[in-house]
Amino acid sequence: MDSTAHQHTTAWLLDRARDGDRSARQQLVHRVEPLLRRFAHGRVPQLLRHREDTADLVQLTWLKVLNKLDGIDAREPGAFFAYLRAVLINALRESLRREAGTPVAAGGELAEKAEAVVPAESVDITDWLAYEQALQRLAAEHRGLVLMRFEFGMSFAEIAAETGETPDGVRMKLNRAIARMAQAEA
């Protein structure tokens, strides 16, 4: 990838990829795939590990996303990451539903898990649901910041490059978003 690729935002690459620029499409995948893998890591439940792994889940997510680039609304910074997250979680839910339909798994609590939000394995489901509810109450801009920082593991500098803000500006907005999420819990 050339040195100018890091100067372009994900939104810019997405727009170029929509216009048929194959290089921008490759750069988009190259830039975002490590972040998507980081998000996906640990979310494949033990029950599915014999059939699915993180790489399969990420590949399935990319197939679905790249086939629908024209329909993705990514006007807000972080919106593309929110879309990726939703597609990956839905792919995981589909796998859980398929597993629930097998004779071995039918009738258990797996069907409930398939309908629930899929947290990372080490997260308590009650805490995860509270987080999800608080996240949904945020404005799209703040939700995008939270997703980029905590779910995709982006640094303040990386988020700043995506949003056109300074790293300190991102940090302050993120702190306000977290405070709003905490207030939603109170």
C-alpha positions, 0 to 999 in steps of 0.5 A: 500500500502506498504512503498516501493510503494512510492520509485518506479516511475510511469514508474517502476510501469507501466513496472511491470503492463505491465509484469502482476504484479497485485500489481503494477497495483493496486499501479499505480492506487492508486498513479495516481488516485488522480492526475487524479481526480484533473485534471478532476475536473471542466472540466465536462461542466455544460451541461453534469453534469446531465449525467457525473460527475468527477468520471465517467470520471475518471473511463472511462479513467482508463478503456481505459488506463488499457486495453492499457497498452502495447501500451503506450509509456512512455519513457519520464517522464510525458509521462504517465500523458500526455497519461492520459490527452489525454484519459480523454479529448477525453472521454469528447469530446465523451460525448459532441459529443453524447450530440450534437446529441440529439434533444435539443442540435443539431445545437448549438455551442455545436458541436464546443465545442466538437471539441475544447480542453476542458479547465477547466470551469473557463478558457477563451477558447482563453487563453486555446488554446494559452496554448495548442499551446505553450505546443505542441511546447515544447520538450516532457520532458518539456511538461511532467514537465508542465503537472505534475506540473500545470495540475496534481498538483504535487509538485516539490518533487513528480515530482523529484521522477518521474524524478530522479531529485532534486526538485530544478532541477525540478523547474529550468527546469520548469522555462525554460519550462515556459519561452519557452512557454511565448516566443512562445506567443510573 
